[in-house]
């Protein structure tokens, strides 16, 4: 699985950084940026929580490849 952030939808709430700080950071523009795109490297439950709790539904998981 691959993580994607829709930067048009993201408003920089930083909810994702609370759930998976190793995968997300808030960039200089105030929006979420990815540190890791490969979801296999992360805790699946924490990542699912980050996706489910994004208030703007800006984070998605897609099939890699």
N, C-alpha and C positions, 0 to 999 in steps of 0.2 A: 504494500500500500504506500501511496505517496500523499503527503500533506500539501494542501494548497491554501493560500490565503487570498481572498478576493479583496484587494486593496481599495477597490471602489466602495465596497460595503463596510470595510473596517473603519471604526471611529476611534480606535485606540483606547478602549476600555481597560486593556491589560488583563482581562480575565484569563486569557490563555497562558500568560506568563505565570500566573499563580498555580495553574494546574501542571504545566510542563515547562519549567524555566530552562530546561536544557534544549528545548525545541524552538521556543519563541522569545523574542525580545521586542521592545518598542523602539523603532528606528527614529532617526532625527526628524522625520516628518510627522511623528506622533502616531504612526500606524504600526501594526504588527508586522514583524519581519521574521522569516524562518532562519533558524540556525542549523536545522537538520530537516531534510525533505523526506527521508526514508523512514516511514513509520515503524519498520521492523526493529529499529534501534531504540525504541522508546517503550515505556510502560503502556500497554494497550488500554488499561482501565483509565489511567490519568489522561491519555490522549482522547479517549471517548468522552470523558468529562469536559475537556476543553472544547471539543466540537459541540457538545450538547448545551454548554453554558455560554457560548458566545452570544451576547445579546443582539448581535447584528447578523448572525448566521453567515459569517465571513470565512469560516474554516470548513474545509471539506476534505474527505479522504477519497482518493481515486485509486483504481488499479494501476500498479506500476507497469511500465512497458508499453 
